[in-house]
């Protein structure tokens, strides 16, 4: 992959890597914990796909990239994404209107938490044309699964004690994580109701619904965080999901909880019927003829949901490694790009 390396934040010396930087439409990709440039096996394929729709692929390094995630938080990531988007817009805007640009934000793994946090608090969230969440799984549930209850509870106890003493920015013992990690960040990722705890299967309807919708129970007024569509892509063989979790069921649940009309003034109204693929291509508002390698039983479309499209790729790993599975990912991304184009 060839591209241009540019500083987008001079104060922090943060850089971005951009392919086809002359194109005005921008597809921003944010990786997960320990990720940096070219971290995913499908990124070359992604670059080729978005280029067909006149998008450059932008891979930013944040302060949380590589092993930096333990010393920052989602608020810091949002501020740096603000800097990134401001740089991209101001660099290319000149005398053009912001509306003449399309900006897609895609988050992989913990990057999906960045994407949804940006949808809530980002300065430029209203100029986004789409959000894609790939591998949006629970860091907390994986830590419990991989470490065991006793070890994790003891580590959480250590972190809470540090925070209670006003030492939340102190680092945890080195055996706790692969990277140096503060007590605050450790609790954010691994404790119940941590700021990063967005996609856990044991969250209540209200807590999970608030990840995707601005639910105001005091005034009884609910709304979407952003007007652009959100796409959710889950992998059936995700190695970071405990084996006892039904990820397909959870994917459907998240999409249903993101439907505004399913919420009354004070509660979620359970619906028995799942979101379904529209058989009428004209009514779906999506060019379904693009879907060639996807089993239509694994795609769920509901334009009333903040998550307009959810895709479940059976057997795929967290990073979507096999070509046939990457084909399905690219078809879904093209589905979004085609809709925006039209």
C-alpha angles and dihedrals in degrees: 000000000000126000149126126289112212138171110238098172112040095183093058095027090235116168139198131208113216131183119207091007091179090074115096097213113082130206108193118200121196118188131207135254112328091007125132135150117351091358099148127065092228099054096099089051090047091052091052092048098050091043089064087062094045098258127136116220112236121196110184126195108223126191085257094057122116107353095343096092094091095064100049139043143219092275089059091048091052092051091051091048087052088055090048096051092043089053093048093047097044092044093056105021102080104147097342126106120251087237089068090069132072118210121187122191117203123183126193119203108321085006085071087064088053090051095051092042088052089051087059104038110011117126091221099035092120093062093056115113096197146351125216123196115195121179093002098176137145119275088192096054091046091051090051091048096046101038102031129238098276096050094045094047090051092050091048089051090054091049094048091050091053091049092048089056092051091255100116091132092056116107123253122237110290095244091063097076143004089247132044102270132186123227090247094054092042091056091044090058102034111026127084109267093013114156089252092048096103109125105037115137093223095060116117120252090256095050094045092043091054090059089069105022136045098237112190106186093171093063095023090234120130129183143162119268091226134015094223122092122264119216119202120199119187129186118221093208096044106155091205092063117085112246094240092063120097098217094182090056091046092050090054090046093055091050092049093048088054092062109105096207090057089070123078121195093283111012150024116268109219114233121201097202119078123222107273137202109260110240091202105079093198094055094046094067087217129102096241092177085080089070104091106141099033123099101231090221088070099055124078122192126187118155090194089066124080082229095060095175129029122183126192114197109197117227094000117141125234093268095039098238107174121084096232090052092047087052089059092048091052092048090055092048090050088051088061096041092049092052092050090047091055 
